[in-house]
């Protein structure tokens, strides 16, 4: 397992990851795009991303920050 702080500025350019992920939004608001689905988010929300899934944050406020937790084997848990 690995944890980190993620706070992109301007544009979120991440690509799919090899492990499952959990985002715990610390501050800010915006939209989370996952596999074509748009999900509004705010501070306190938790977002799950399966390994290999296309995802990114869009339209986020300047104060956006989130904890990101990567865990499990490459390819995700089955």
C-alpha positions as CSV (number, residue, x, y, z in Angstrom):
1,X,0.0,0.0,0.0
2,X,1.1,3.5,-0.7
3,X,-0.5,6.8,0.3
4,X,0.2,10.3,-1.0
5,X,-1.1,13.8,-1.3
6,X,-2.4,14.7,-4.8
7,X,-3.1,18.4,-5.6
8,X,-2.9,19.1,-9.4
9,X,-3.0,22.7,-10.5
10,X,-4.7,23.7,-13.8
11,X,-5.1,20.3,-15.5
12,X,-5.1,16.7,-14.2
13,X,-3.1,14.6,-16.7
14,X,-2.9,11.3,-14.9
15,X,-3.3,8.0,-16.8
16,X,-4.7,4.6,-15.5
17,X,-2.7,3.0,-12.7
18,X,-1.9,-0.7,-12.1
19,X,-3.3,-0.8,-8.6
20,X,-6.8,-0.1,-7.2
21,X,-7.0,3.5,-5.8
22,X,-9.0,5.4,-3.2
23,X,-9.2,9.2,-3.2
24,X,-10.2,11.0,0.0
25,X,-11.0,14.6,-0.9
26,X,-9.5,17.0,1.6
27,X,-10.5,20.3,0.1
28,X,-12.1,21.8,-2.9
29,X,-14.9,20.9,-5.4
30,X,-15.0,19.8,-9.0
31,X,-15.9,16.9,-11.2
32,X,-14.4,13.4,-11.3
33,X,-14.5,11.6,-14.6
34,X,-14.2,7.8,-14.4
35,X,-14.8,5.5,-17.4
36,X,-17.0,8.2,-19.0
37,X,-19.1,8.9,-15.9
38,X,-19.0,12.4,-14.5
39,X,-19.2,12.5,-10.7
40,X,-19.4,15.9,-8.8
41,X,-17.2,15.9,-5.7
42,X,-16.5,18.0,-2.6
43,X,-14.4,17.9,0.5
44,X,-15.1,14.8,2.6
45,X,-16.0,12.6,-0.4
46,X,-14.3,9.3,-1.1
47,X,-13.9,8.0,-4.7
48,X,-12.8,4.5,-5.7
49,X,-11.0,3.6,-9.0
50,X,-10.5,0.1,-10.2
51,X,-7.0,-0.7,-11.5
52,X,-6.6,0.2,-15.2
53,X,-9.7,2.5,-15.3
54,X,-9.5,5.8,-17.2
55,X,-10.0,8.7,-14.7
56,X,-9.2,12.3,-13.9
57,X,-10.3,15.3,-12.0
58,X,-11.9,18.2,-14.0
59,X,-13.3,21.7,-13.3
60,X,-11.7,21.6,-9.8
61,X,-11.2,24.6,-7.6
62,X,-7.8,26.2,-6.9
63,X,-7.8,24.7,-3.4
64,X,-8.4,21.1,-4.5
65,X,-6.4,18.5,-2.7
66,X,-6.9,14.8,-2.0
67,X,-5.3,11.9,-0.3
68,X,-4.7,9.0,-2.7
69,X,-4.2,5.4,-1.5
70,X,-2.9,2.7,-3.9
71,X,-3.2,-0.9,-2.7
72,X,-3.3,-4.5,-3.7
73,X,-1.6,-6.4,-6.5
74,X,-1.0,-5.1,-10.0
75,X,-4.2,-5.5,-12.0
76,X,-6.3,-4.9,-8.9
77,X,-8.2,-7.3,-6.6
78,X,-10.6,-9.7,-8.2
